[in-house]
Amino acid sequence: MEELGIAPSKKLGQNFLVDANFTESIIRGAKITPEDKILEIGPGFGALTEHLVKTGAMVTAIEFDRKLAAWLRERFKNDPLTLIEGDACKVDIPSIYGIDTPFRLISNLPYSAGTVIVANMLSLKTPPTEMLVMLQKEVGLRLAASEKDEEYGSLSIRVQSMYNVETVRLAPPDLFFPKPEVDSVILRLSLRADRPEPALFKTLSTLTKVSFAHRRKKMFKQAASVYGSENLLKAMTTLGIDPDIRAEKISPEMFLKLAQELNGLIHGS
Ligand code: SAM
């Protein structure tokens, strides 16, 4: 960093992995094959990238920091790495490997954009077959939460409808430089075969976002503003859901069924 004349940016979530054993164990656990197509978001100083490129897989990395991107270009000039300089929240992800080509996301995501990056992946035509990602622990808890948990919300339901979520391990602050103020966690999200098709996923997203807009209030009034009281009451009655219920009491499976019912009533599908 001194060489580049930069200080770690909090805004860009720059907490770099400095524990080589930990990094190697992530890569070992990832079981990468030369046939894999891998996307890494936020390569930083290449702690993960250097192992990824050695696997023989195709690797593309997106780095926002201009100075780091220039450094990475030089560092990996003899390696099979495609580097994109830009904001991963704005890069056209399907254009990287092709709109129908399966790929895996393997990243230590920046705290600042981790949630948006994961959420954006969900609505791709071809979402990653797997996301092996390091995130702020609190975000990890949200993604894995069930209706029994305080962290439960729209994102938990959207993610779990598309992916099986598994906590791989916790990552304490002393694995990073600079040390973050909070713990991190590695999650493995594996794409579900029974995931909703895009139109249903869109309904599920709208339904859960509006239902959780005021999480302590009953969801009926909030969701009825989008779907109409009549449709919503009919759908909830069909599924035996109490119209006085709050969103935080409805399981991900039941939300998906409700989205399905509403789709049927509105679009006849
Ligand atoms: N992978 C490296 C490691 O584990 O040491 C760095 C991880 S660090 C937590 C996050 C990295 O993401 C930083 O290099 C930061 O510059 C980059 N970054 C932050 N926001 C980004 C964005 N929107 N798009 C792409 N990269 C971003």
Residues whose N, C-alpha, C, O or C-beta is under 5 A from the ligand:
A	BS01	SAM	L12 G13 Q14 N15 F16 L17 I41 G42 P43 G44 F45 A47 I62 E63 F64 D65 G86 D87 A88 C89 N108 L109 P110 A113
